[in-house]
Amino acid sequence: MKSLRDYSIPFTGLKLGKHQFEYIINDAFFDEFEYSLVKKANLICRVELERQETMLILNFHIDGTIDANCDRCLAQYPQPVDIREQQVAKFSEEAIDEDEDIITLTKNDHEINIAGLIYEYINVAMPFITVCIDEGKTPYCDKEMLDNLNKLTAHAEQNEQIDPRWDALRKFK
């Protein structure tokens, strides 16, 4: 978790207004999270922090590629991502957990660590089913595996015969 300290933004010395921060998100970042869905990536995270009197507004823009495995051909391919999110952090006298969408910062807080937010945004942006882009046409896609799957599927359909017991049951409709 030591390398995640690099993702802390000290806001106490910042003037009111907008401030820009940029982070490189790579394999070392995801190594810090034991059960991460993402293991390898080449991303750039740009954060615009707008400091106001009573709150911080963080605008995230994360883009680049994540190494994903195709669910059809099992080949590894670069999954492009372009993520835009916003997070609000308000200043309060005491920590209040009434709103999950707003981070509460107390007078004892001097910095905000955004590593958890970046990690969450990236993992949520991953598609539930990952499939090679232009299936069978890109250099990443394993065409041989797709051909084998198609042969097995066609062979299974040919061998599938209707059980005559089902015909008897259909008559009861």
Secondary structure, DSSP 8 states (H G I E B T S, - for coil): -GGGGGGEEE-TT--SEEEEEEEEE-HHHHHTSTT-S---EEEEEEEEEEE-SSEEEEEEEEEEEEEEE-TTT--EEEEEEEEEEEEEEEE-SS---S-TTEEEE-TT--EEE-HHHHHHHHHHHS-SS---TTTTTSTTS-HHHHHHHHHHHHHHHHH----HHHHHHHTT-
